[in-house]
Amino acid sequence: MTAKMVSGENSNRIKNPDDWVTGDEEMTGAQESYLQTLAEEARERVEPDLTKAEASKEIDRLKAKTGRGRRTAAKPVPKASRRAS
C-alpha cells in the first residue's frame, strides 16, 4: 500500500470549526485550560460555556492578539562556560 499525498486544500487536518461534526459539543478540558492561559495573557475574560467550535475560534483570536503560536527561529543554546584550571 502506498501513502497518498494530500494537498493543503483537500487536507482534513485543518478544518473550519463551523464544519466540525462535534463542534456543538462542550469544549474540551484542554481547550478550557489553554483559553484560560491566553485570556490571562490578553487580560480578557472568556465565556465559560463555549462549544468546541466557539472555543477554537476564541483560541485563534487570542493567539493572534497575544502573539502566541507564531513560528520563530530557534534560539541558540548558550554553551556552558569552562573554568580555567
C-alpha positions as CSV (number, residue, x, y, z in Angstrom):
1,M,0.0,0.0,0.0
2,T,1.3,3.4,-0.9
3,A,0.8,6.6,1.1
4,K,-1.3,9.3,-0.6
5,M,-0.1,12.9,-0.7
6,V,-2.9,15.3,0.2
7,S,-2.9,18.8,-1.0
8,G,-3.5,21.6,1.5
9,E,-6.9,22.4,0.3
10,N,-8.1,18.8,0.5
11,S,-6.5,18.1,3.8
12,N,-8.8,17.4,6.7
13,R,-6.1,18.3,9.2
14,I,-7.2,21.9,9.1
15,K,-11.0,22.3,9.1
16,N,-13.2,25.3,9.7
17,P,-14.7,24.9,13.2
18,D,-18.1,25.7,11.7
19,D,-17.8,22.4,9.7
20,W,-16.9,20.2,12.7
21,V,-19.3,17.3,13.3
22,T,-18.8,17.7,17.0
23,G,-18.4,21.4,17.0
24,D,-21.5,22.0,19.1
25,E,-20.3,19.8,21.9
26,E,-18.9,21.2,25.1
27,M,-15.3,22.5,24.8
28,T,-12.6,20.1,25.9
29,G,-10.7,20.4,29.1
30,A,-7.5,21.1,27.1
31,Q,-9.3,23.9,25.2
32,E,-10.6,25.4,28.5
33,S,-7.2,25.3,30.1
34,Y,-5.5,26.9,27.1
35,L,-8.2,29.6,26.8
36,Q,-7.7,30.5,30.4
37,T,-4.0,30.9,29.9
38,L,-4.5,33.0,26.7
39,A,-7.2,35.1,28.4
40,E,-4.9,35.9,31.3
41,E,-2.2,37.0,29.0
42,A,-4.6,39.1,26.9
43,R,-6.3,40.4,30.1
44,E,-9.7,39.3,28.9
45,R,-12.5,37.2,30.2
46,V,-13.7,34.1,28.4
47,E,-17.2,32.8,28.5
48,P,-17.3,29.6,30.5
49,D,-19.9,27.6,28.4
50,L,-18.4,27.7,24.9
51,T,-18.7,24.9,22.4
52,K,-15.7,23.2,20.9
53,A,-16.1,25.3,17.7
54,E,-16.5,28.5,19.6
55,A,-13.5,27.7,21.9
56,S,-11.4,27.0,18.8
57,K,-12.3,30.4,17.3
58,E,-11.6,32.1,20.6
59,I,-8.2,30.4,20.9
60,D,-7.3,31.6,17.4
61,R,-8.4,35.1,18.2
62,L,-6.5,35.3,21.5
63,K,-3.4,33.6,20.0
64,A,-3.3,36.4,17.3
65,K,-3.8,39.1,20.0
66,T,-1.1,37.7,22.3
67,G,1.4,36.6,19.6
68,R,1.4,33.0,20.8
69,G,1.7,30.3,18.3
70,R,3.8,32.3,15.9
71,R,6.7,30.3,14.5
72,T,10.0,31.8,15.5
73,A,13.6,30.9,14.7
74,A,15.0,28.6,17.4
75,K,17.2,30.5,19.8
76,P,20.8,29.2,20.0
77,V,21.6,27.3,23.2
78,P,24.4,29.0,25.0
79,K,27.5,26.9,25.5
80,A,28.5,26.1,29.1
81,S,31.5,28.1,30.2
82,R,34.6,26.2,31.2
83,R,36.6,27.1,34.2
84,A,40.3,27.7,33.7
85,S,42.2,25.2,35.8
